[in-house]
Amino acid sequence: MGKYKVGKETKEKIYEASKALFYENGYTSTTCLKIAKESGANVGLINYYYGSKGGLGIEVYNEIMSAVKAKVTENLDKLGIETTLLLQTAIEWRVLNNNMRFNKNFSRFYYDLLGENVLYKEQSVVTDFYRKLAESCDLHYSDFEIAFISYASAGATQGINLAYDAGLIDCSSQDFINSSIHLLLNNMGLDAKLNDHVINESHEIEKKFTVRIEKNFIII
């Protein structure tokens, strides 16, 4: 029992150290040696507990995505707002895009994961999110089709955000987010009228609360 407790504490120290370093320095600039030094653990234990730095990166990413979903749900419940999974997903997409715009530490971490192919090599919770979303919309997609939608959306998100940051896309931040959601819904193969309704409704609901990604990816 003592060894198990020590092992669990070491694993948690590695994870918390990696989150802090990923937030401050980005994923790419954070080495396993830096994580080991910050956590006080042997560098070999990173691979032992997480398989690789990529395994750590995807765990942090998955925690962020799950925490944002949970926080949006919490706010909707507090306000007594009932939504479909499709509408809630659009709201979450708005939250993530807003944080991408205003929290450069978060956007850098996300871009780094894409640039290092971590989101394509590791298992992301987003794929499960898309699968459940498709089922809720009565879309009978195969595992291949769900994976295709998930990875296509990730790549498109990276491209359009980088282009927007570089000034290559000239529009308001709200038009940008609306177009981003429209692209996601189109990838899902949903009806155009339904897409317009979800985009407009999610915008109205999102104005009622704020979800922020703060230091070390804490969601408030």
Order of alpha helices (4+ residues) and beta strands (2+ residues): alpha-alpha-alpha-alpha-alpha-alpha-alpha-alpha-alpha-alpha-alpha
